[in-house]
């Protein structure tokens, strides 16, 4: 006598899971991983999450936001090392702090929002159009 195939796990009715991207990663996981290593995983998931527009959006937002912060931080560190200006060194530390806090925020929002799109506070209006344009340019 054969046992019937197992059904869905108890307490989780079918259809309540986030949709899977073409890469087999669900939207929630893809969004979280897009921010995990800042702009590096943003580049990776921009191409891996091609079948899911939400994952592409998160990857593009990660690339635009964290890439911009890193470039700005590098420029400020180079200029402050030539001039020996302590104020620019402080600004570099401030950019590092903003990067860390926004990274934690993005990870939290991607996970608790089940991969839904969100705008970064204060700069979302600036970053989102570029992220949308970048996400739409990758087919």
C-alpha positions as CSV (number, residue, x, y, z in Angstrom):
1,X,0.0,0.0,0.0
2,X,1.4,3.4,-1.0
3,X,1.2,6.5,1.0
4,X,-0.4,9.6,-0.7
5,X,2.0,12.4,-1.6
6,X,2.4,15.0,1.1
7,X,0.3,18.1,0.9
8,X,1.2,21.7,1.8
9,X,2.6,22.2,5.2
10,X,0.0,22.8,7.9
11,X,-0.8,26.4,8.6
12,X,0.5,27.6,5.3
13,X,-2.3,27.4,2.7
14,X,-1.1,27.3,-0.9
15,X,-0.8,30.6,-2.7
16,X,0.5,32.6,0.3
17,X,4.1,32.4,-0.8
18,X,5.8,35.3,-2.6
19,X,6.1,34.7,-6.3
20,X,9.3,33.1,-7.5
21,X,11.5,34.9,-9.9
22,X,12.7,33.1,-13.1
23,X,15.9,32.2,-11.2
24,X,13.9,30.2,-8.7
25,X,14.4,32.8,-5.9
26,X,11.2,34.3,-4.5
27,X,10.8,38.0,-4.5
28,X,11.4,38.4,-0.7
29,X,14.8,36.6,-0.9
30,X,15.8,38.2,-4.1
31,X,15.1,41.7,-2.7
32,X,17.1,41.0,0.5
33,X,20.0,39.5,-1.4
34,X,20.0,42.6,-3.7
35,X,21.1,44.7,-0.7
36,X,23.2,42.1,1.1
37,X,26.6,43.2,-0.3
38,X,25.4,46.7,-1.3
39,X,26.1,47.6,-4.9
40,X,28.0,44.3,-5.6
41,X,24.9,42.1,-5.2
42,X,22.9,44.9,-6.8
43,X,24.8,44.3,-10.0
44,X,24.5,40.5,-9.7
45,X,20.7,40.5,-9.1
46,X,20.1,43.1,-11.8
47,X,20.9,40.3,-14.2
48,X,19.9,37.2,-12.1
49,X,16.4,38.6,-11.3
50,X,15.5,39.5,-14.9
51,X,12.2,37.7,-14.7
52,X,11.0,39.6,-11.7
53,X,10.6,43.4,-12.0
54,X,10.5,43.9,-8.2
55,X,13.9,42.1,-7.7
56,X,15.3,44.2,-10.6
57,X,14.0,47.3,-9.0
58,X,15.7,46.5,-5.6
59,X,18.9,45.5,-7.4
60,X,18.9,48.8,-9.4
61,X,18.1,50.8,-6.2
62,X,21.0,49.1,-4.4
63,X,23.4,49.8,-7.3
64,X,22.4,53.5,-7.7
65,X,22.3,54.3,-4.0
66,X,25.2,52.4,-2.5
67,X,27.3,52.9,-5.6
68,X,26.8,56.6,-5.4
69,X,27.7,56.7,-1.7
70,X,30.8,54.7,-2.3
71,X,32.0,56.9,-5.2
72,X,31.3,60.0,-3.1
73,X,33.2,58.5,-0.1
74,X,36.2,57.6,-2.2
75,X,36.3,61.2,-3.7
76,X,36.1,62.8,-0.3
77,X,38.8,60.5,1.1
78,X,41.1,61.3,-1.8
79,X,40.6,65.1,-1.5
80,X,40.9,65.1,2.3
81,X,44.2,63.1,2.1
82,X,45.7,65.7,-0.3
83,X,44.6,68.7,1.7
84,X,44.8,67.3,5.2
85,X,41.4,68.8,6.0
86,X,39.9,67.2,9.1
87,X,36.4,68.4,8.2
88,X,36.4,66.3,5.0
89,X,37.5,63.3,7.0
90,X,34.5,63.8,9.3
91,X,32.3,64.0,6.2
92,X,33.7,60.7,5.0
93,X,32.9,59.1,8.4
94,X,29.4,60.6,8.1
95,X,28.9,59.0,4.7
96,X,30.0,55.7,6.1
97,X,27.5,56.0,8.9
98,X,24.7,56.9,6.4
99,X,25.7,53.9,4.2
100,X,25.6,51.5,7.2
101,X,22.2,52.8,8.5
102,X,20.6,52.8,5.0
103,X,22.0,49.3,4.4
104,X,20.3,48.0,7.6
105,X,17.1,49.9,6.6
106,X,17.1,48.3,3.1
107,X,17.6,44.8,4.5
108,X,14.8,45.3,7.0
109,X,12.3,46.7,4.5
110,X,13.1,44.1,1.8
111,X,12.5,41.3,4.3
112,X,9.5,42.6,6.2
113,X,7.8,43.9,3.1
114,X,8.0,40.6,1.3
115,X,10.1,42.1,-1.5
116,X,7.6,45.0,-2.2
117,X,9.1,48.1,-3.7
118,X,9.9,51.0,-1.3
119,X,11.7,54.3,-1.6
120,X,14.5,55.3,0.6
121,X,13.6,58.1,3.0
122,X,14.8,61.6,2.1
123,X,16.4,60.6,-1.1
124,X,13.8,58.2,-2.6
125,X,12.6,60.8,-5.0
126,X,16.1,61.3,-6.4
127,X,17.2,57.6,-6.4
128,X,13.9,55.9,-7.6
129,X,13.8,57.4,-11.1
130,X,17.3,56.3,-11.8
131,X,16.6,52.9,-10.3
132,X,13.5,52.5,-12.4
133,X,15.3,53.5,-15.6
134,X,18.2,51.1,-14.9
135,X,15.8,48.2,-14.0
136,X,13.8,48.8,-17.2
137,X,16.9,49.0,-19.4
138,X,17.9,45.4,-18.5
139,X,15.9,42.8,-20.4
